[in-house]
Amino acid sequence: MANGWAPFIGLVVVAIFCGAAWFFSPKGEEQTIWRSTLILSASAMYLMWAITFLAQLNPLITPVRNNLRGPEDFQR
């Protein structure tokens, strides 16, 4: 079940991944490209996931049920 801690846990996981990408990126001419690509990709994926997750926690439009019986449907 989803709870309010999921975005913070995800943020910690992404921060650890970004730190690992910074220190373990291959050395050489393209080290900056590797770092930028991995860190920006992880950040963008986290933002997309967090926006989707948080939007589902508090929907703007509540579901409407059309099959509810009105007072005229009750028999006395």
C-alpha positions, 0 to 999 in steps of 0.5 A: 500500500502506498504511503506518504514516505514513498517520495522521500524514499525514492529521493534517497535512492535517486540521490545514492544513485547520483552519488554513485554515478558521480564517483564511478563514472568511467574516467577519460574524455567523456567522463563529464558526458557520462556523469551528466547523462546518468544524473540528469536521467535519474533526476528526470525519471524521479520527477516524472514518477513523483509527479504521477505518484503524488497526483494519484494520492490527491486527485483533482477530479473525484470519481462520479458514480452514475449507477446510484439509486435515487430516492424515487427508486426506493420502495416503501 
